[in-house]
Structures are given as structure tokens and as C-alpha cells.
Amino acid sequence: MDFNYNKLRGKIREVFGSEARFCDKMPFNRSTLSQKLNGVTEFNQSEMLTAMELLDIPTSRCDEYFFVVKA
């Protein structure tokens, strides 16, 4: 199943200004983030929770950022 991370990408840019700055706070590098946002690899639960905390996203809205199925 493929997921659409456009809303997550937008929130990353809104809060951090760039994906590179976001990666500085996450436990992975820019290449890994690119693979995750492009559906090559998946986000694990710990990564999702860390991202949500950094981006100030309530856990109740996790589905809006991590589980939008591509049409």
C-alpha cells in the first residue's frame, strides 16, 4: 500500500523550513527521510511519534500525516 506524505512534507517545511533541518532533529539522515517520504521504506512507530512531537502534531491526528492512502 502506498501512502501520500504531502501534508507531512508541508508541515516539515512550515516548522523547520527544510527537510534537512528536520533531519537534524530526527534519528536519521536526509537520504533516509527521502526514502520514507517516497515510499521506499516505511516509518516505524517510534519515528512517527518523534516526528509528531517535533512538529507539534497531536497523536489524534497521526492518520492525517502518516496514513493517507495514495489514490
C-alpha positions in Angstrom: 0.0 0.0 0.0 1.3 3.4 -0.9 0.9 6.5 1.3 0.7 10.2 0.4 3.0 12.2 2.6 2.3 15.7 1.1 0.7 17.0 4.3 3.7 15.8 6.3 6.2 17.4 3.9 4.3 20.7 4.1 4.3 20.6 7.9 8.0 19.8 7.9 8.7 22.9 5.8 6.3 25.0 7.8 8.0 24.2 11.1 11.6 23.6 10.1 12.0 25.5 6.8 13.5 22.4 5.1 13.7 18.7 5.3 17.4 18.9 6.1 16.8 20.8 9.3 14.1 18.4 10.3 16.5 15.5 9.8 19.0 17.2 12.2 16.4 16.5 14.9 15.3 13.1 13.8 17.2 9.8 14.2 18.1 9.5 10.5 19.7 11.4 7.7 18.2 13.2 4.6 18.5 10.2 2.4 16.6 8.0 4.8 13.8 10.7 5.1 13.6 10.9 1.3 13.2 7.1 1.1 10.4 7.2 3.7 8.6 10.1 2.1 8.8 8.4 -1.3 7.5 5.1 -0.1 10.7 3.1 -0.5 10.9 2.3 3.2 8.3 2.8 6.0 8.2 5.0 9.1 8.2 2.9 12.3 6.1 3.8 15.3 8.9 5.4 17.2 9.8 7.6 14.2 6.2 8.7 13.8 5.9 9.6 17.4 9.2 11.6 17.3 8.2 13.4 14.2 4.8 14.3 15.6 6.4 15.6 18.8 8.9 17.7 16.8 6.1 19.0 14.5 3.7 19.6 17.4 1.1 17.3 15.9 -1.4 15.8 18.3 -1.3 12.0 18.3 -5.1 12.0 17.5 -4.1 13.5 14.1 -1.5 10.9 13.2 -3.6 9.4 10.4 -3.8 12.7 8.6 0.0 12.8 8.2 1.1 9.1 8.1 -1.8 7.1 6.8 -3.2 8.9 3.8 -3.5 6.2 1.0 -2.5 7.4 -2.4 -5.4 7.5 -4.8 
